[in-house]
Amino acid sequence: MNEIFDKLLIRILFTCFICLALFLYKYAHIFFYPSRKKQILKRIYPSENYIDTLHIFSRLIGVALIFSTLEFNEYIGISISTFHFFIWSIVGFSFYLLSIYILENILFYNFDYKDEVLKKKNAAYGIVSFTNAICLAFIIKTIFKESENSIIILIILWLFSLVLFGFSTRLFKYVSKLSFNSLMIQKNLGLAWAYSGFLLGNTVIITSSFSHEHHDITSYMIQVILKTLLGVLIMPIFRYGIMYVFRINESDSQGSEESEKHLGHGIYIGTVYLTCALLTSIIIAQIHFGTIYPFF
């Protein structure tokens, strides 16, 4: 009975420790986003500006995803496990905030947070920002698992994954005819749906490419690149198959308003792209070959 209460007490203390880590995470924003210091420290009213609420809570969901990767192993000692969790928590949310800072400068280089969120309340900006934050959290969660508690490997994989994801964000013009900058200015929700599906699809491909055993970091990274390229080759086949099976016609419908056309096209692009990415992940990550060539 005492053992049960001891374990319960440890879990409660660990819960409080995670809350402390969230407190540090909140104030870490000041160092990464000094221009938003006033906004970070002020009290949050969710009903006042739902775009800002979406923006803030995307980061909260993201850091929760990263924390869910960390483990507390009591058998190596409570103090050592606590110290391990504390250090890796700081590393995790530091990499996460830095990743968001870098990617938002790539995605929104023509836009400003204060103008789009606080003044214009741009829903398209908020949705894309939300998706970007969630995608980066999944990527960092994946490389945390693959790093196997090695800070050197973690840094290498983090930089590598950031390059892959950053490069993939520039390929949207090859997926859709929707103009990112002009439609973002117009607060177009069709663009938000299309680009969100695009980011989520890229994340699925990248995280799937990392999911294999590694003994040498160089060969491992080469395998990741090859799997990513394989995904690029396979996805169009799935896209063509979906278009053919479900008889999807991309041509504009007559008599529809421009906003409805953009919304319908955006939902179609985002949904089909994400579906293709999920199906492609089966091919690149879930097919395992043995040492003996199969006979048919």
C-alpha positions in Angstrom: 0.0 0.0 0.0 2.8 2.4 0.9 4.4 1.6 -2.5 1.2 2.7 -4.3 1.1 6.0 -2.4 4.8 6.6 -3.0 4.2 6.1 -6.8 1.2 8.4 -6.7 3.2 11.1 -4.8 6.0 10.9 -7.4 3.4 11.3 -10.2 1.9 14.3 -8.5 5.3 15.9 -8.0 6.2 15.2 -11.5 3.0 16.8 -12.7 3.9 19.9 -10.7 7.4 19.8 -12.3 5.9 19.8 -15.8 3.8 22.8 -14.8 7.0 24.5 -13.8 8.6 23.6 -17.1 5.5 25.2 -18.8 6.1 28.4 -16.8 9.7 28.5 -18.0 8.5 27.8 -21.5 6.2 30.8 -21.4 9.0 33.2 -20.4 11.4 31.7 -22.9 9.3 33.4 -25.5 10.7 36.7 -24.3 14.2 35.7 -25.5 13.1 34.4 -28.8 10.4 37.0 -29.5 11.5 40.2 -27.7 9.2 42.3 -29.8 6.2 40.4 -28.5 7.2 40.7 -24.8 4.2 42.9 -23.9 1.7 40.5 -25.7 3.3 37.4 -24.0 3.1 38.8 -20.4 -0.4 40.2 -20.6 -3.5 38.3 -19.5 -5.2 36.2 -22.2 -8.8 36.7 -23.1 -9.7 33.9 -25.6 -13.0 35.5 -26.7 -11.3 38.9 -27.4 -9.2 37.8 -30.4 -9.6 34.2 -31.5 -6.7 34.5 -34.0 -4.3 35.4 -31.2 -5.8 32.6 -29.1 -5.2 30.1 -32.0 -1.6 31.5 -32.3 -0.8 31.1 -28.6 -2.4 27.8 -28.0 -0.8 26.2 -31.1 2.5 26.6 -29.2 1.0 25.1 -26.1 -0.1 22.0 -28.0 3.3 21.9 -29.6 5.3 21.9 -26.4 2.9 19.3 -24.9 3.6 17.0 -27.9 7.4 17.4 -27.3 7.0 16.8 -23.5 5.1 13.6 -24.3 8.3 12.1 -25.8 10.3 12.5 -22.6 10.4 9.7 -20.0 10.9 9.6 -16.3 12.8 6.4 -15.2 12.7 6.0 -11.4 15.1 3.0 -11.5 18.1 5.3 -12.3 17.2 7.6 -9.4 14.6 10.3 -8.8 17.2 13.1 -8.8 18.9 11.9 -12.0 15.6 11.4 -13.8 14.4 14.8 -12.7 17.6 16.5 -13.9 17.4 14.6 -17.2 13.8 15.6 -17.8 14.6 19.2 -16.8 17.6 19.5 -19.2 15.8 17.8 -22.1 12.7 20.0 -21.5 14.8 23.1 -21.9 16.5 21.7 -25.0 13.2 20.7 -26.4 11.3 24.0 -26.1 14.4 26.0 -27.1 14.7 24.0 -30.3 11.0 24.3 -30.8 10.8 28.1 -30.4 13.9 28.6 -32.5 12.3 26.4 -35.2 9.1 28.4 -35.2 11.1 31.6 -35.3 13.1 30.4 -38.4 10.1 28.9 -40.3 7.8 31.9 -39.6 10.5 34.1 -41.1 10.5 31.9 -44.2 6.7 31.5 -44.5 5.6 35.0 -43.5 8.6 37.1 -44.7 6.1 39.7 -46.1 3.9 39.7 -43.1 4.1 40.9 -39.5 2.5 39.3 -36.4 1.3 42.5 -35.0 -0.4 43.6 -38.2 -1.9 40.3 -39.2 -3.0 39.0 -35.7 -3.5 42.0 -33.5 -4.8 44.5 -36.0 -6.3 42.8 -39.0 -7.2 39.5 -37.2 -6.3 37.6 -40.3 -7.8 34.1 -40.0 -5.7 32.7 -42.8 -2.5 33.8 -41.1 -3.7 32.3 -37.8 -4.6 28.9 -39.3 -1.3 28.6 -41.3 0.7 29.6 -38.2 -1.2 27.1 -36.1 -0.5 24.3 -38.5 3.2 25.3 -38.8 3.6 25.1 -35.0 2.0 21.7 -34.8 4.0 20.3 -37.7 7.3 21.5 -36.2 6.3 19.9 -32.9 5.8 16.5 -34.6 9.1 16.8 -36.4 11.0 17.7 -33.2 9.2 14.9 -31.3 10.4 12.5 -34.0 14.0 13.6 -33.9 14.0 13.4 -30.1 13.1 9.7 -30.4 15.7 9.1 -33.0 18.5 10.9 -31.2 18.5 8.3 -28.4 19.5 10.9 -25.7 22.5 12.1 -27.6 22.6 15.9 -27.8 25.1 15.9 -30.7 22.9 13.6 -32.8 19.9 15.7 -31.8 21.5 18.9 -33.0 22.5 17.3 -36.3 19.0 15.8 -36.9 17.3 19.0 -35.9 19.3 21.1 -38.4 18.8 18.4 -41.1 15.1 18.2 -40.5 14.8 22.0 -40.5 16.5 22.2 -43.9 14.2 19.6 -45.3 11.0 21.2 -43.9 12.1 24.7 -44.8 12.9 23.6 -48.4 9.6 21.8 -48.7 7.6 24.9 -47.8 8.9 26.6 -50.9 7.4 24.0 -53.2 3.7 25.0 -52.7 3.6 26.8 -56.1 4.2 23.4 -57.8 1.2 21.9 -55.9 -1.4 24.6 -56.2 -2.1 27.7 -58.4 -3.2 29.6 -55.3 -1.0 32.7 -54.8 0.2 32.6 -51.2 1.0 36.3 -50.7 -1.9 37.9 -52.5 -4.5 35.5 -50.9 -3.0 35.9 -47.5 -3.5 39.6 -47.7 -7.1 38.9 -48.7 -7.5 36.7 -45.6 -8.5 33.8 -47.9 -9.5 30.7 -46.0 -9.1 28.5 -49.1 -5.4 29.3 -49.0 -5.3 28.5 -45.3 -6.8 25.0 -45.9 -4.6 24.3 -48.9 -1.4 25.4 -47.2 -2.2 23.6 -44.0 -2.8 20.4 -45.8 0.4 21.0 -47.7 2.4 21.5 -44.4 0.9 18.5 -42.7 1.6 16.3 -45.8 5.2 17.4 -45.8 5.5 16.6 -42.1 4.1 13.1 -42.6 6.7 12.4 -45.4 9.6 13.9 -43.4 8.8 12.1 -40.1 8.2 8.8 -41.9 11.6 9.2 -43.6 13.2 9.3 -40.2 11.6 6.1 -38.9 14.3 3.5 -39.5 17.2 2.0 -37.5 20.5 3.9 -37.6 24.1 2.9 -36.6 26.0 5.5 -38.6 24.7 9.1 -38.7 25.9 9.7 -42.3 24.3 6.6 -43.8 21.2 7.3 -41.8 20.8 10.9 -43.2 21.4 9.5 -46.7 18.6 7.0 -46.1 16.3 9.9 -45.0 17.1 11.8 -48.2 16.4 8.8 -50.4 13.2 8.0 -48.6 12.1 11.7 -49.0 12.9 11.5 -52.7 11.0 8.3 -53.0 8.0 10.0 -51.4 8.2 12.8 -54.0 8.1 10.1 -56.7 5.3 8.1 -55.2 2.9 10.9 -54.2 1.9 11.9 -57.8 0.9 8.3 -58.5 -1.5 8.3 -55.5 -2.8 11.7 -56.5 -3.5 10.5 -60.1 -5.2 7.4 -58.6 -7.4 9.5 -56.3 -8.3 11.9 -59.1 -9.2 9.0 -61.4 -11.1 6.8 -58.9 -13.2 9.6 -57.5 -13.5 11.5 -60.8 -12.3 14.8 -59.5 -12.5 17.7 -61.9 -10.2 20.6 -61.2 -11.7 23.0 -63.7 -13.6 26.0 -62.2 -17.3 25.7 -61.8 -19.5 28.2 -63.6 -21.4 30.8 -61.6 -19.6 30.4 -58.3 -18.2 33.4 -56.5 -14.4 33.8 -56.4 -14.2 33.2 -52.6 -16.2 30.0 -52.9 -13.9 28.8 -55.7 -10.8 29.5 -53.6 -12.3 27.8 -50.6 -13.4 24.7 -52.5 -10.1 24.5 -54.3 -8.2 25.0 -51.1 -10.1 22.2 -49.3 -9.5 19.9 -52.2 -5.7 20.7 -52.5 -5.1 20.3 -48.7 -7.2 17.2 -48.3 -5.9 15.3 -51.3 -2.3 16.3 -50.6 -2.5 15.1 -47.0 -4.2 11.9 -48.1 -1.5 11.2 -50.6 1.2 11.9 -48.0 -0.4 9.4 -45.5 -0.6 6.7 -48.2 2.9 7.4 -49.3 4.2 7.0 -45.7 3.0 3.4 -45.9 5.3 2.9 -48.9 8.4 4.6 -47.5 8.2 3.6 -43.8 6.0 0.5 -43.4 7.3 -1.9 -46.0 10.1 -4.0 -44.6 12.3 -6.3 -46.7 14.1 -9.3 -45.2 17.5 -10.7 -46.2 15.9 -13.3 -48.5 14.5 -12.1 -51.8 10.7 -12.9 -51.9 9.5 -15.6 -54.4 6.2 -15.1 -56.1 
